[in-house]
Amino acid sequence: MKYVLLIFLSASLFLGGCAANNEQQNAGSQDESSTNTAEQSDTNQNTGSSTKESTENKNIVDSPQAPDDSSLTEVGQTFEDQDGSITLKAISDYNETTTVGDVELTISDVKVMNYSPSPDLVDFFHGYSDNETQFNYVKLRVSVKNTSDQTVNFAPVSVLETNNEKKGFDEDFYLENLYGDFAPGEEKTGQLGFVLNKTDVEKLESITVHTSDVFDENKESLTKAKSITIPF
């Protein structure tokens, strides 16, 4: 009888130990699952952040005509790449949207730079500058959106004016096709650059941007042009 009781007690202890081990294993699995879920959540958040950053920067194009000036934030800073060397001479914190009829025009990231192009680009600037080996220029980032349900024709910068110099839209050397027809709902973002041959950039306090009129497909004016003053 005692032998039977001993076997029964041993079996009970064994089963109790197995149950405890199973509970510990289940708890460990739940903890691991929670950890994996949290890690996956962090990964998703980081991926979302990267996607947003990528979307915000998708329209930034490195121009083949000029160095990337995005790192220049203080007057006097210099940057050099395969296109040449630039030095920041003036910068504006202007970042505003102007409505011209059915067109929304946003101007930002306005900078004046001194530029020494690489030897292979000197000939390109022969028709733009009085001294194609070193000159000053002003650069603007623009975003143009047609909010109407019809095609319109528009130039974000018809004339750019300093205190003693005017530049026409056809003198833009970034050549990113930001002028012309805009389909219904179409938006274009890019940069414009104008060589300053006569302007003393050390004394430059502002520039004035004159847009074009907004025209319909038949070249009939829908809305008169606007003038925008951008301070430095």
C-alpha positions, 0 to 999 in steps of 0.5 A: 500500500505504501508503495502505491502511495509513493508512486501516486505522489511521484506522479502528481509531483511530475505532472505539477512540474510539467504544468509549471514549465508549460506556464513559464513557456507560454509566458515566455512566448507571450513576452517574445510575441509582445517584443516582436510586435513592438519591434515591428511597430517601430520598424513601420514607424521608421519606414513611414518616416523615411517614406515621408522624407523621400516624398518631400525631397522627390522634386529636388533635382541636382541641376547639370548646370550648377552645383547643389546649393542645399548645404549653403545656409550662411553667407560666406559658405562654399560648396564644390562639385563636378559642376564647379564652385559656388559661394553664398553671397545672400540668402532670403527666408522668403517662403510664401504662396501667391495666388494669380487667378487659378494658379498658386505660385510658391517661391522659396529658397532664394539665394544669390551665389558667386559661381566659378563653373567647371571648364566644361561648362564655361562655353555654356555660360558664354551667352548668359554672362559677361565673364563666363568663368566667374559670375553672380547669379540668383536662384529661386525654387518655385512650385506652380499649381493649376487649380482650375479644370482647364489648361492654362499658360503661365510663367512664374517669372516673366521678369526678374528685377534688381535695383539696376538690372532686369532679366527675362524668363528666357535668361533662366539657365536651369532649364527645368521647363517651368513655363508654359501650359499647365493641365488641369490640376497639374503642379510643377516644382523646380528651380530657376537661375538668372545670371546677374551681370550688373548687380552689386550683390554686396548691396543687394537688399531685394529682388522683384519677381514679375509673373506673367498673366494667366492665359487660356489655351487661346492665349487670351488673358484670364488674370493679370500678372502680379509682382512679388518683392523678395527681401534679403 
